[in-house]
Amino acid sequence: MGGVEETRKAPIGRPRGFDADEALQRAMVLFWEHGYDGVSLTDLTRAMGITKTSMYAAFGNKEDLFRKALERYAEGPAAYSTRALREPTARGVAAAYLTGSIDASTRAGCPAGCLGVQGFLAEGHLGPGAGEALAAWRDDSRAQLRDRFRQAIDEGDLPAGTDPETLARYLMTMANGIAVQAATGATRDELQRVADAALHSWPPA
């Protein structure tokens, strides 16, 4: 008959109606290609295939969405940074880090360059939430490299007196430059030659 019995069987709330993981992937790619300032809410919702109401409900505002996209990028295309730390030598860490940056910046089917670098370029326009997330990601990456190089100094893999903080900044500067060059059309082979040249000045063991 309906009534109370039908009400009991009705689901509480409505299903989301879209694949949140796929929607976030599309948002990540859009931020990666155009940067934070380069995309509007309309651009994002159109690419994600959802309404603004659904976006706010699932991901929050644009800043929140950017922060989630950055987390996805850090755990996916930019995960080379964490993998590089497992190399047995400091030079191996540096080589893997730069090669990983080239791979991420020239990946087939993905935008050229780096989502993080795009974010840094617009950092002054980011709200506090997105800006803090971006700064934390950058600072954490630098700290992990610095600590790994400090370990290499302790183990005699890098000369005593080497400044691990400077080495970490040097490596990140090279990787950021690689991303910018990739975004302006540099090829993988050209970028690999740049990385090889950077390693020529690496401190000897």
Secondary structure by P-SEA (a helix, b strand, c coil): cccaaaaaaccccccccccaaaaaaaaaaaaaacccccccaaaaaaaacccaaaaaaccccaaaaaaaaaaaaaacccaaaaaaaacccaaaaaaaaaaaaaaaaaccccccccaaaaaaaacccccaaaaaaaaaaaaaaaaaaaaaaaaaaaaccccccccaaaaaaaaaaaaaaaaaaaaacccaaaaaaaaaaaacccccc
